[in-house]
Amino acid sequence: MRIRYRDKEWELEGERTVREAIKAVGLTPETVVAVRDGRVLSQGTLLEEGEEIKLLAVITGG
């Protein structure tokens, strides 16, 4: 699967959950959300070979 975040891109092999994939690329799952085809994915969603997801930073403020 291909994972994109800002100007970085990673290729991971095998099936993983979104949470596992985020950790595998060295990011903290609580700081990003995963998007596939314009839809936000839960961290428990299973990702398969050949998929492409984009990670977006979670921004908070008041």
Number of C-alpha atoms within 10 A of each C-alpha: 17 15 19 17 16 9 5 8 11 12 14 16 11 9 15 18 15 22 21 16 24 21 12 13 16 8 14 11 18 11 12 17 19 24 18 12 9 9 9 14 16 13 16 11 13 14 19 14 13 12 13 15 21 18 20 15 13 10 7 5 3 2
